Amino acid sequence: MKGWKFGMILVEVCERTGEEVCELVELYALDNENEYGMWCRARIMSPDELEIAHADVQRDGINRWFYENGTFTYEVDEEMREPQWNWEPND
């Protein structure tokens, strides 16, 4: 295991249409059990990285663990001046 991979995480399901909204992220392993418990927004810097991201998402599909085990909110980061998804685990 390399400690991180690209992933597509489910962040919201539209109540009206049932459409799933996903975010491309970098998933990070917190331990040696192959569990990816932390994420940040993906930073694709080259065509090679885009191919790796595509292969990771094709292999793993949509990650639903964060959606099923926490709550996402959509906020604007005041420092970076861009919207982002924040996640808090369920109790």
Summary of the structure (lengths in Angstrom):
residues: 91
radius of gyration: 13.8
end to end distance: 28.9
largest distance: 40.0
contacts: 206
relative contact order: 0.22
helix: 20%
strand: 48%
